[in-house]
């Protein structure tokens, strides 16, 4: 939730309007299915954050780049969920 707040504040500052509609919640049937979904979601977040950081760097927006660098813990989450699937 803290990440969402930081991103929403930055969007607002830049003149955008953050959404208040969450993405649909995935309800899996089996544990492995839920973990596989989490692995995919974390990978999507990693790729999106890297894309945002690259764009922010190109635009000279150091503040936005730093915000996304601070919340790059999705890689840790991805590793964790991937390790669960390997067991």
Helices and strands as residue ranges (DSSP letters): H 2-13, H 31-59, H 62-70, H 74-86
